[in-house]
């Protein structure tokens, strides 16, 4: 009977890993709303941003104080382990 214990443990471990990669990794990888950015300047690189300040109300008009929008989005990126905060052309 003790000979079956390692097999049961390996089956449980396999089930655990399957659930982790199905639920845990999927949730982490796809919980972020990544965006492909089309910059105004020519580049051969693809720019993928976690957030764009324009999506949260930053106008870039040179008049409106958007400091809190920048800080909130930087804090959100820090909470998920990092990322890119896109700032479209404008005066902030």
Beta strands, then each sheet from edge to edge (+ up, - down):
strand 1: 35-37
strand 2: 47-49
strand 3: 51-52
strand 4: 85-86
sheet 1: 1+ 2-
sheet 2: 3+ 4+
end
